[in-house]
Amino acid sequence: MRETSGWRGLLRRRASASSETQVTIVSRSPAQKKTFRPARWIGRWMLSDFFILGLAAVYFLVLCGIDPRMAGGRNIANLASSAWPLLALVLGQMFVLITGGIDLSQTSIMALTSVLGGILMTSSVQPEIFAETPLWGVLLTEEGGILAGLPGGAPIGLLAMVAAGAAVGLLNGLAVAKLRMPPFLVTLLSMMFFSGLALYLTQSENIRRLPDAWIALGKGQVGSVPLALLLVAGLALAAHVLLQHTVLGRWLYAVGKNPRAARISGIPVDRVVIAAYAFSGLMAAIASILYSARLEGGRPTLGEDKLLDIIGAAVIGGISLFGGKGRVSSAVCGVAFFVLLANSLDMMSHWYKLPYFTVNVVKGSVILLAALLDVGRTWLRMRGGGSPRREKRLPADAETRPSTGPDGLRRAARVMAGESSLRPPRRDDPPAAAPSMARDPSSPAVLEFRGTGKSYFGVPVLRGIDLSLARGEILGLVGENGAGKTTLMNILGGVARPDEGTMRLDGEIYSPRGPHDARRAGVAFIHQELNLFGNLSIADNLFIDGFPRRAGLLIDRRAARRRAAALLGELGLDLDPDMRLDRLAPGEQQLVEVARALGQGAGLIIFDEPTTSLTSRETAKLFDVIRKLRDERKAVIYISHVLDDVLRLADRVAVLRDGALVDVAPREQLTAGRLISCMVGREISDLHPRRSTRPSPDVVLEVSDLGREGAVEDIGFALRRGEVLGLFGLMGSGRTELARLIFGLDARDSGSVRVRGEPLGRLDPRRAVRKGLALVTENRRDEGLLPDASASDNLALAALERFARRGPGGFVNRSALARAVEGTARALQIRSRDLRRQPVQTLSGGNQQKVVIGKWLLASPSVFLLDEPTRGIDVGARYEVYSIINRLAEKGAGVLFISSEIEELIGMCDRILVLHEGRMRAELPRDAFDPERILAAAFGWKEER
Amino acid sequence: MRTALRKLFPLVMRHSSWILLAVIIAAFSLHSSRFFEWESALNIAKQASYLGIVATGMTLVLLTAGIDLSVGSNMYLSAVVGGWLLSEAGAPLPAALAGCLGVGLLFGLFNAVAVTRLGILPFVVTLATLVAGRGLGLWITQSQPVSFPDAVLEIGSARLFGALPLPIAIFALVAMAAHVFLTRTQTGRQLYAVGRDLEAARRAGIPTRRIRALAYVACGGLAALGGFIAVAQYGNVNAGFGKNCELSAITAAVLGGTSLFGGTGSVLPGTVLGVILIQAVTTGLVSARIDLYLQDLILPAIIFAIVLLDSIRARLRGPSRTLRRRA
């Protein structure tokens, strides 16, 4: 991940400043759509692969203008002959880059295969030179290579070269995929090894007298077209078809974008990665054949300096080193530009007697410029797609905002109707409390928002917020996803800056320019995802931006330890400050973050969804700490989707909807029902939809005696057709581990899993998917989605093979696939501006979850394992997810519904299983549902009878 | 018996690099008794010192989850400028040394700006400066070798207190300073935080840009210093000086347990151990009179084995973490 660079940040600020023009784009009418906008047109062209090709053409024409010799026949031939082998190399490299790897060993593969081909096929060598080489007398004699005299020896030899290249690539791939070693290191070592091997085999000597058939490949022509061109063009075409039209091609991109999600979707990730490296090696061998033919010799130093050309051409063509991006056209354009550049520099240094060394300086600079250009293009694409690509956490609210979809229109209509003005004009609402009301008149407002507003991409996400907070008060902040909670708090925490309005802290104007300022002003922001560093000790984490120091330089470790222990003690944590943070439980880590805020002398502490990964016991402890903070006259803002928690904890609750404050009231006047209706703007009478069918007696999933050391043991149950089976357990009870075991993500120690009576056998997700299992994991972003791919691509992921003839190499029936994807998107009501283009990471949480479930629908599984399917999605979207679950059951699937919320399990399930410490503690039929009994079993209490 | 093995296995894995060093020393000592002598140990350390200094800088960059491929070219360019100052400009030795280090720091600063300000990938930036830097150096020398006055060579062969070769002393000083910086200063701890999670570090109020820039600048400066030490030992600089040094520096750091993904690693014992390991193998292979070409095959194979062990070790650690969470 990269931090926002200076000028990108600048551009983004400009983008938000020019909000007015953006609004007109958002609400464009068909007539406006057709107007010619040069800026947009240029922008679009800059995004296309052919931008580079255009630049190359312009550059070439200019050069020809300067010196007509550039366009001369000899130079053109020269240009072309150096382009084909490089294109082969870049194509191979691209496959590896797409999977998110890198292949540094291509150069050594070239040397090795060149030498190998020479040894096999040379017609004669000088014995006085080669008698010392290790293969003398084995493959190489005074009569030349072993294949030299044979009829058909040359084709066999060339095939052997290609096979050797692919074999080295295969080894690289095996080390990367199976041994899980970093690609950079693997290919670096194999580069060292195989170039060493090439030198060893020939003792640094070149081998001459290659067979004519080989040389013809590099120099021959068919008519007036060079043979090499035909060969490489054919390969490029094949690569294009492979990438764009086959299952394997789609898998390559999926693996590069998110290997974990790809694995869960049933993609054989290891084999895809191995194939990419093998292809890279194969292409290197082909390049080696062409280069050696041109040089008429097998050379152990072949390709020594080619790495720069390969990576340079790839980068210039716009192939991302982060994986998941790159097309054959990018490779072609990159190679064209790079070859032209190198050639023109060579020519100029030759004609004008420029020192040759300038060539390298210019080459390096051009690569830097190309990379810079790519940064700019990425930025442009982000603007088009709605969200930065590599900046993982755009404020969550902004993600859902670009509101041209039906959802946005509905909201816009509501705004127009005045429904969500600052105070809802609803008659049944009790009179809202004055926003500036302080709980205790003697303590003045410590924080005050006045007219605060903010827009992203020209779309307002916050409007005219007036809100205040007193010392010794806990303010609850609730709202649907996208209501503006996080943005408001980001403004307070200095992460984002408001466009309008003022903030006052202790009566003083407060405008933080970054998290640093906020912290100095005593505002601490405890994010949903913790800002802690697992690789450091607790004490390091507590003082990471302000260690106690001796003489202003060295850390005073004793003082740090003492102060850390004191801070931890204040929160009732008995931990060694020197312990590495990643050894702590999530709840303890959360409290360490609170301790850090206290250590920085924070007077105002913001908690953003702090309980999502905590057990109930840890939650209770956290609440005690928060109450203690209040009693110490600190101000606390508590944001959560768990309304009961908010009502239990907060003194006052503020409700946001569509970026506006719709209600602020003391806790005593509030109920969960009122909060929900305020948040949604409509009453939700029934939180859980009814199902029309009952479970049938056929068992679809049978688990018996399943166990894995340290996770679960002795688990057995049966899931029936059309049944929704709940699985409840506290954090750490093994509920997620159980789902992963059934699906084959982790290896089991004992037991068996049967799907529709058939045993699952060897565990492996791909097998599980084929047998009809589907898994929706608890974290969508890491394991469910390809975040920067479109909804369409995500939906197609698990079912690609069903739309292809003859396995992974077969062609995907794209129109049938597109129809199926669109059908699913419609059925699930996935709201996206553009199914095929908008990256899913810019959709709201609810829509993302629908995409994850929809991905499985296309593979039509018979068992769904849903792990926390409603985590982090708002009330309205929850209802939709519940409806989808019901529909799955109605259509005859079995659903295992894992959740840590008792209410939703009781509302949705036919039966509930309860896990405690990896063991099954209770199985309750629908008529025996009782929250207390479920919770008691989850805590491991024995039932009294 | 089985439980004893089970306990022993992780212990062996955890200290695999040390055990390997012991095995290598034992093996070469068996082969030739001269290997196991104080003088040859000093010799190994002396030859390792220039690479060690470069690898120390590389470790800083790797800790921030970056990479610097340009150190070899940086060594060449700064040494060339130092040599030019000495011979052509007639500068005194300290001024030449300062000029040489200055070039290295500037080189690092260029990388730092491109990475942190322009937001270009470290791999691409430093690959470009790898090529451009050497081109610049060759331009200055017209690819002629540069020789240095004897005063420089004397530095290479000088001994501190008559016993400790100066290159070793400088390497030790650099390693100690880097170790103290990484473990005992706020900026050092922040370097680890930045490498672990850049975004979280930014939100925690750490000046991430300055920290990352610092790593590249320091790496540039140390590359120049390492280059100078190498010159002081060999006496001249030819066109291939420092070539592939980036690869040795990276492998040394990785052998010492520094992760290419950032946030994990150390200079002491880590990188120092890695450098000594590489040099011990090289020296051992030479003293065992193994075919020169075969030497180039054995070293990567050994490194591969160590890295493989390391990745197995990382996987062994995997499941125990879930256990701990449950407890």
Chai-1 contact restraints between the chains, C-beta under 6 A:
chainA,res_idxA,chainB,res_idxB,connection_type,confidence,min_distance_angstrom,max_distance_angstrom,comment,restraint_id
A,M1,B,L198,contact,1.0,0.0,6.0,A-B,restraint_1
A,M1,B,E199,contact,1.0,0.0,6.0,A-B,restraint_2
A,R2,B,G119,contact,1.0,0.0,6.0,A-B,restraint_3
A,E3,B,L198,contact,1.0,0.0,6.0,A-B,restraint_4
A,E3,B,R202,contact,1.0,0.0,6.0,A-B,restraint_5
A,E3,B,T208,contact,1.0,0.0,6.0,A-B,restraint_6
A,S5,B,R117,contact,1.0,0.0,6.0,A-B,restraint_7
A,S5,B,L118,contact,1.0,0.0,6.0,A-B,restraint_8
A,S5,B,G119,contact,1.0,0.0,6.0,A-B,restraint_9
A,G6,B,R117,contact,1.0,0.0,6.0,A-B,restraint_10
A,L179,B,S311,contact,1.0,0.0,6.0,A-B,restraint_11
A,R180,B,S311,contact,1.0,0.0,6.0,A-B,restraint_12
A,M181,B,V307,contact,1.0,0.0,6.0,A-B,restraint_13
A,M181,B,S311,contact,1.0,0.0,6.0,A-B,restraint_14
A,P182,B,L260,contact,1.0,0.0,6.0,A-B,restraint_15
A,F184,B,L260,contact,1.0,0.0,6.0,A-B,restraint_16
A,L185,B,V307,contact,1.0,0.0,6.0,A-B,restraint_17
A,L189,B,P300,contact,1.0,0.0,6.0,A-B,restraint_18
A,L189,B,I303,contact,1.0,0.0,6.0,A-B,restraint_19
A,L189,B,F304,contact,1.0,0.0,6.0,A-B,restraint_20
A,M192,B,P300,contact,1.0,0.0,6.0,A-B,restraint_21
A,F193,B,P300,contact,1.0,0.0,6.0,A-B,restraint_22
A,G196,B,D296,contact,1.0,0.0,6.0,A-B,restraint_23
A,G196,B,L297,contact,1.0,0.0,6.0,A-B,restraint_24
A,L199,B,Y293,contact,1.0,0.0,6.0,A-B,restraint_25
A,Y200,B,Y293,contact,1.0,0.0,6.0,A-B,restraint_26
A,L308,B,V131,contact,1.0,0.0,6.0,A-B,restraint_27
A,I311,B,L127,contact,1.0,0.0,6.0,A-B,restraint_28
A,V315,B,V124,contact,1.0,0.0,6.0,A-B,restraint_29
A,L321,B,L121,contact,1.0,0.0,6.0,A-B,restraint_30
A,P355,B,W139,contact,1.0,0.0,6.0,A-B,restraint_31
A,F357,B,G135,contact,1.0,0.0,6.0,A-B,restraint_32
A,F357,B,L138,contact,1.0,0.0,6.0,A-B,restraint_33
A,F357,B,W139,contact,1.0,0.0,6.0,A-B,restraint_34
A,N360,B,V131,contact,1.0,0.0,6.0,A-B,restraint_35
A,N360,B,G135,contact,1.0,0.0,6.0,A-B,restraint_36
A,V361,B,A132,contact,1.0,0.0,6.0,A-B,restraint_37
A,V361,B,G135,contact,1.0,0.0,6.0,A-B,restraint_38
A,V361,B,L136,contact,1.0,0.0,6.0,A-B,restraint_39
A,K363,B,V131,contact,1.0,0.0,6.0,A-B,restraint_40
A,G364,B,A128,contact,1.0,0.0,6.0,A-B,restraint_41
A,G364,B,V131,contact,1.0,0.0,6.0,A-B,restraint_42
A,G364,B,A132,contact,1.0,0.0,6.0,A-B,restraint_43
A,I367,B,A128,contact,1.0,0.0,6.0,A-B,restraint_44
A,L368,B,A128,contact,1.0,0.0,6.0,A-B,restraint_45
A,A371,B,I120,contact,1.0,0.0,6.0,A-B,restraint_46
A,A371,B,V124,contact,1.0,0.0,6.0,A-B,restraint_47
A,L372,B,L118,contact,1.0,0.0,6.0,A-B,restraint_48
A,V375,B,G119,contact,1.0,0.0,6.0,A-B,restraint_49
A,P515,B,R203,contact,1.0,0.0,6.0,A-B,restraint_50
A,P515,B,G205,contact,1.0,0.0,6.0,A-B,restraint_51
A,H516,B,G205,contact,1.0,0.0,6.0,A-B,restraint_52
A,R519,B,G205,contact,1.0,0.0,6.0,A-B,restraint_53
A,N531,B,A200,contact,1.0,0.0,6.0,A-B,restraint_54
A,N531,B,R203,contact,1.0,0.0,6.0,A-B,restraint_55
A,N531,B,A204,contact,1.0,0.0,6.0,A-B,restraint_56
A,F533,B,A193,contact,1.0,0.0,6.0,A-B,restraint_57
A,F533,B,R196,contact,1.0,0.0,6.0,A-B,restraint_58
A,N535,B,Y192,contact,1.0,0.0,6.0,A-B,restraint_59
A,N535,B,R196,contact,1.0,0.0,6.0,A-B,restraint_60
A,N535,B,G263,contact,1.0,0.0,6.0,A-B,restraint_61
A,N535,B,T264,contact,1.0,0.0,6.0,A-B,restraint_62
A,L536,B,Y192,contact,1.0,0.0,6.0,A-B,restraint_63
A,D540,B,R189,contact,1.0,0.0,6.0,A-B,restraint_64
A,I544,B,A193,contact,1.0,0.0,6.0,A-B,restraint_65
A,I544,B,A204,contact,1.0,0.0,6.0,A-B,restraint_66
A,D545,B,G205,contact,1.0,0.0,6.0,A-B,restraint_67
A,D545,B,I206,contact,1.0,0.0,6.0,A-B,restraint_68
A,F547,B,Q186,contact,1.0,0.0,6.0,A-B,restraint_69
A,L554,B,R184,contact,1.0,0.0,6.0,A-B,restraint_70
A,I555,B,R184,contact,1.0,0.0,6.0,A-B,restraint_71
A,G710,B,T322,contact,1.0,0.0,6.0,A-B,restraint_72
A,G710,B,L323,contact,1.0,0.0,6.0,A-B,restraint_73
A,G732,B,R326,contact,1.0,0.0,6.0,A-B,restraint_74
